[in-house]
């Protein structure tokens, strides 16, 4: 399969970004449990304009990450793996299974308890980490598996965004929401008028983010909805969408996501940390990501192919799909993000983050070893 120039650039950035994420996470965990613990933890909680530094990263900078996800999703819909029903059906089915089965496993253990709101945590896949691990196999894996995992992760993130918008929105200020939507309509009109200059869209996006932040709907949703009013045109290198997407790739991969990881893995691990793993919440997260993800992805892919809803590319085998499913269990960024929205109790958040780290490590190791010993030496 010939990879497009845009996809190659995306894959390379995500690959390097995944390796950087791993590095900064280790550093952050070390500092949070060293002699610098008090100062390090206090730094991220420092008040800045009425909110902590971590809050600004999670609600502000992560909006840019979601803008990039939206732009990538738009490109996939117009020119990529999601541009036709035939190409899109397999990763869509896989993503559905990868979201529904982990959530079902979590709810089976937590339904009716104070932690049932965490069902969205094991539904997520971290694109950067998953692709970063896959890239370690180099030419062992077929190009179609890289495309499949990327499309799966993008759809998965879209699902997470929908979950955030529907289930993690509390009190809604309809006045602020209406203003935000009104700004989006104005930007949509500019799009239809073929205004290519990015400045009015970016200024409008910032104002829309402010009103979305005060509406009760999570502000990061602004990034996704803004992406779909950025002029796409024919999608070439001169289009506004392409230029913005190309510009954002490196800042997101090498600054925003690492900064998010550092701020949110600032976890002081106590000597009794393992006791929290006995809780249905943490057990549900680990089981959902490590078992539920590959099971759901493989099961729904099999159902889709058997029912004639989609087909398995010639260069892919079911072993590849299972391996991709294992890597899909690397929740990390998105899982931590949903954890922050799902829970208010600091202890529950800490134990959930530890569970996510354990599950992501296990999924990454299992996926890497499984693919390493089940795929042929060269595919490209």
N, C-alpha and C positions, 0 to 999 in steps of 0.2 A: 504494500500500500504506500503510495507517495504522500508524504506529509506536506501540508501547506506551509508556506513561510511563516504565516501568523501563528500556526499551531506550534511549529518548531521553536519560535521565540518564546511563546507561552510556556512550553514544556521545559526549556532550558532555564527560564527564570524561576519556575516553580521548583525545579530540581535543586538549584543552588539555594533557593529560599528555604527549602525543607531542611537541608543540611545546616544552614545558619540557625533555623528555629531550634534544632536539636542542641546546638552549641550554647545558645543563650539561655535555654531552659536549664541546662546543667549548671551554668554559672549562677543563674538566679536562685536555684534551689540551694546551691552551696552557700551563697551570701546570706540567704534567709535562715540558714542553720549554722552560721559561723559566729565568731565573736562580734561581727558587725550587724548581727540580727536586728537589734533594737533600732539602730539608725537607718538600716536598709528598709525595714518594714515601715517605719515612720515616714520615710521619704515619699513612698507611693501614696500614703494616706494624707499627705500635706494638703491643706486647703488652698485652693486656687480659684478665686472668684466664686466662692460658695460651694464648690465641688472639689473632691479629691483629684489628684493627678490621674489616678487609675480611672475614675469616672469619666474624665475628659477623653482619655484614650478610648474607653469602651463605647461612649456615646458620640464622640466627635470623630476621631481619626478612623475608627472602624466603619464609619459611614463611607469613607473613601474606598475602603476594601469592598464594601457592598456595591459601590458604584462600578468598580472594576468587574465584579461578578456579574452585574447587570449587563455591562458592555460585552462581556465574553458570552453570556447567554444569548444576547441579541445576535451576535455574529454567528453563533452556532445555529440559531434558528434560520437565519438568512442564507448562510453559505457553508455551514459546517455539518457536523454529524447529526444535527437535529433538523436539517433543512428538508428532509423528506421523511414520510412515515416509515418507509422501509428501513432507513438508517437509524432513525430515532427510537423505533419501537423497542429494540433490545435494551439499550441503556435506560429507557424510561421504565420498562418492566422491572429491570434489575434494581433501579433506584427505589421504586415503590416497595419492593420486597425488603430492600435494605433499610427502609424507614419503618414499615409497618410491623415486621417481625420483632425487631429490637424493642419497639415501643410496647408491643403485646407482652413480651417477656418481662419487661420492667413493670408494667401494670399488673401482671399476674402476681407479682411479689409485693406490690405497693398499693394496690387499689384500696381505697377507703382509709388510707393512712395519711399522715401529715406530709409525706414526701411524694404522693402520687403526681404532684405537679411537675416532677422531674422526668416524666415520660419522654419528653423531647430530647433529653440529653444523649441517649445512645442512638438517636436517629441520624446524627450528623457524621460527616466525613471531612477530614482535613485534607484539602486538595494538595497543599504544599508538601506536607509530610508523606502522604500516600505516593505522590509522584516522585518525591525525593528517594523513598525506599525503592520504588520500581526502577528508578534510573541506575541504582547500584548494580543491577543485573545486566546493564548495557545491551549488547546485541543478542543476549540470550532470549529476550522476549520479542515477539512480533510487534511491528508498528501498530497493528490493529488493536493490540491489547492496551497500548498507551492511549490511543484514541478512545477506546471503550471506557477505561478507567477515568479519563479526564471528563468525558461526557457524563458518566455516572456521577462523578463528584460534583459537577456543575449543577445537574438536576437535583442532586441530594441537597446542595446548598440552597437551591430555590425552594425545595420542600421545607428546609429549616426556616427560611425567611417567612414562608406562609404560616408555619407553626408559630413563629414569634409574633407575627401580626395578629393572629386569631386568638391564641391561647395565652400569650404573655402580655396582653394589653389589659390594664386594670380600669381605672376611671378615665373616661374619654371627655375631653373638652371639645364639644362639637364646633364651637366658634373657631378655635385655633385650627382644628382639622379642616374646616371649610376654607379658611384662608390658605392653608397649605395646598389643598386641592385646587383652589382658584389660581394659585401661582403656577401649579402644574399645567392647568388648562391654557394659561397664557403662553407658557413655554411650548406646549403642544401646537398652538397656533403659529408661533414663530417657526416651528419645525415645518408645518404645512406651507408656510410662506417661503420655505427654502432659505432661511437665514442660516448661514454656515458659520458665522463668527461664534466662537465658543464662550466669549465673555458674558453675554446676557444669560446664557444657560447656567454658567457657573455662579454668577451673582444671584440669579433666581434660585439656584439650588441651595445656596447658603441661607437665604431668607426662608425658603421652604423648610429647611432643616430646623431653623429656630422655632417656627410655629409647630412643626411636627413634634419637636422636643417637648413643647408645652401642651401638646394635645392629649398625651397619654399613650399614643401609639409610639412604639419604640423608634427613636429618631433615625436609626440606621436604615430603616425601610426607605428613607428619602433617597439613599444612594441608588437603590434598585429602580424606583419609579423615575428618577431623574435620567437614568441610563436610556430609557426607552423614548425619551423626547430629544436626545442628542441626535442630530441628523446623521443617518447611516449612509444615505445615497446609494452608490453602487458598491460600497464597502472597500474601495481601493485605498491606497496609501494617502490619497489627498482628502479623503472623507473626514469629517469632524470626529465621527465615532472612532475611526481607526487611529487618528492622531492622538486623541485623548487616551484611548486604551494603551497605545504604545508608550505614551508618556508616563502613565500610572504604573505600568508593570514593575519597574525596578523600585520606585519608592515604596510600593505596597509590599513587595517580596523582601526587600532588604532594610526597610525602616519600620513601616507600620505594623506588620505581623510580628516581627521580632520584638518590637516595643510592647505590643499587646502580650506576647508570651512572657516577657520579663516581668511586667507589672502583675500579671495574673497567676504566675507560678511562684510568686513571692510567698511561699508557704512555710511557716515555721512548723516543722514536723516534730511532734512531741514523742516521748518514749512509748506512750500507749497508743500510737497511731493505728496499729494493727487491730485494735479493738473495734474501731469504726467500720472495719471491713465485714463484721458480722451482721451489720444492719441491712435490712432488705433493700434500702436505697443504694448503697454502695455495691452490694451483691448484684442488684438489678442492672446497674451501670456496666459492671465488668462482664456479666453474662450477656447482656444485650449487645455490647460492642464485639466481644471476642467470639461468641457463638451465634448470636442473633443476626449480625451483619452478614457473614458468609452464608449462613443458612437461608436467610431471606433473599439474598441476591441470587444464589444458585436455584432456589426453589421457584421463585417467580420467573427467572429466565427460562427454566425448564418448562414451566406451565405455558409461557408465551410461545416458545418454539413448538411445543406439542400441540397447542391450539391453533397454530398457523398464524399467530398474531405478529410474529417476528421470526427472523432466521439467524442462525449462527454463521458469522463470516467464515469462509473456507480456511483462513489462516489461524482461526481460533479453535481451541478444544475446550471441553467442559472443565478440564484441569485448569485452564487459564482463567475461566470465569470464577472458579472456586478460589484461586489465588488472589484474583482482584477483589473478591469478597472479603478475604482475610485482611487485605490492605485497607479495605473500606472501614474496617473496625478501628482505624486510627482516627479517633474523634477529635482529640486535642482542641484546636482553636475554637471550632464551632461548638463543641460540647461544653467547653469551659464558658463560652459566651452565654449559652442557654442556661447553664448552672447559675450564673449571676442573676439572670432574670427569674429563674424558677424559685429560688430560695432566698430568704431574708436572714435566717439564722447563720451566723458566722461559722459555727462548728460544722453544720451540715454542708456548707459551701466548701470548707477545707477538706472534709472527708470525701466529698464528691470529686473534688479536684484530684485528690490522691488516687481515687478509684479510676478516674479518667486517664491519669498518667500510667497506672499499672496496665489498664486495658489497652492503651495505645501502644505501649512497649511490647506487650504480648502479641498484639495483632501484627505489629510491624515485623517482629522476629519470626512469628509463625508464617506470615505471608512471604517473607524473603526466603526463608529456608525451603518452604513448600515449592515456590516457583523455581528456585535454584536447582532443585533436584527432580523437577517434573517437566521442565521445558528443555528443548534441544539447544545446542550451543549457539547457533546463529539463525537469524530470521530475516536479516536485512543485508 
